[in-house]
Amino acid sequence: MVKIRLKRMGQKKAPFYRIVVADARSPRDGRFIEEIGYYDPTKDPSVYSLNEEAAKKWLANGAQPTAEVAKLLKIAGVTK
């Protein structure tokens, strides 16, 4: 199964995340298929960027977003 999930980057206690499409069997920060955006929760307010076309393409092909990514997709207006 293919998942849309967050890949943790950044320093200790200062995380930011890349939104990636990855095989469900690969580790959290391991191999991925495509990077479609980023999310920085340390800023106030939180900052995110998302390639909406790529996200829609992967969702149409059956990729399952994790809970946190689903919230970001809803905020971006990609899903309902």
Buried (B, 14 or more C-beta within 10 A) or exposed (E): EBBBBBBEEEEEEEBBBBBBBBEEEBEEEEEBBBBBBBBBBEEEEEEBEBBEEBBEBBBEEEBBBEEBBBEBBEEBEBBE
